Amino acid sequence: MIRTLTRTAIIMLLALFPLHAGAESGKVEMKTIKYDDYLETIVSVLPEIKANGINLLTQENALKKAGSLSDISLSGNGSYVRENQTLAYMGNASGKNSTSDLSLGLSKKIAPTGTDVGVDFGYSRTAMEDYSVFNNAYTNTPYAGVTVKQPLLYNFLGKVDQYGEKNAEMQVDIEKVKLIESNKSTLNAYKKLFFEWSLARRQIRNTEEALANSKLQRDQIAINYRAGLSDEDDYEKTAASVIEYERQLESDFITLNAIVNKLSVYLHTESVAPSEDDFNRLYQSSLQSDFGLVGFETTTSARIISMMMKRLLYSKGVYENRVLPELNVYGGVRQKNLASGSSDAFNELPYRDWNIGFEFSYKLGNTEAESSLKDIEIQVKSLECEKEIAVNDYKKYLSVLAGSANGTKLLIGKKTAYLDTLNRQLAAEMIKYRQGRLNLSYVIQTGNTISLTKTEIETLKYRLIAYCIDYRDSIQ
């Protein structure tokens, strides 16, 4: 009888210690996916990532349109006019006058200087025919000319002309950094979801291990009970413990399936599982992180604000130029010929015409330009306030995050020490139970507490990883 009791106690003692065969045995082995490969896949298929890039495409197209200011313009026209005329100063002699014109021109805006340059080529033919007092007369005038106009106040050195393209360039650069920030925010949840996925599988393994141990204990107590070596209430307690672990396992699978269903849109979750190495690696990295305060100026948010401020200050300079009066100087030269015969007209262009002048205009009050400048000044002040708010929010967020992360580290340490104590307590309780000095319910309760503590530690590890992900995203 003593030998039987001793053997039974040893079996029960072994049953309460973790089993390593278990949960995953009998299941199809799944391929593991590494964290980096997981993120790469998510980025390639996530529609939110594609949607985030639309604004950048829009701004790039706006930049392309803004560059059209420097396009070369080609123009041309032709006309023919014929009319009857009476020359009173020549005795009311009557006849027909006709004029033919054909011209072709090229013009271009030189944005860096604000200069307008144009070249034109043309041919004009004038005819006076059927007059009784003189023979038919013809004048053929081919010509080629160049014109230049240069602003001296408004749009000096092309300040206004260049604004559209330079502003669009700055906006494209801003959108590129905004895209980084948007993608970072979008991916934050999916980064955590990978480790949440891993956590769910780890929790299932812990519960399956505890369930297997509990079943072994129940079966052993059942044998003892039938042999008259254990009380009925001992069996009922172990049976209740099995049912509770089965309930917990079902709950764990519900959690896992919810995560798997989220990811199944993007991954073949039926054949892949998250790499445990990545969970352990980032957990160890999180333990070593001090979650210290990093200057706001190193973040993408700070870069965006800085670039927006640079664009506004540039715009302010342009709008200050827009309130100035327009003062332009212009000049041109044209080479031409005057010939009676069309065949001789194109031999050379001996005659040169010059023109030079200036033009001045100013809107009294200039309300629109003044108001636009005021709008820019208001936007600058608004952005300065936004930066102050962003800096304060950033510091507060990091402070709270650091407190939560460091507190979680302490909890993990406490829980780990508590687990070690529970394991020693279980060993001591088993000795007492074997000696008949302790009720089985205490042993079962300690075993359940060990399982719960393991679950809590795994959850805390995930929480610390999530804090680390948030911290790294915030300081970048």
Helices and strands as residue ranges (DSSP letters): H 2-15, E 31-33, H 35-45, H 47-52, H 54-66, G 67-70, E 73-87, G 88-90, E 93-110, E 115-129, E 137-151, G 156-158, H 163-226, H 232-263, E 272-274, H 276-288, G 296-298, H 300-322, E 326-336, H 342-345, E 351-361, H 367-434, H 440-475
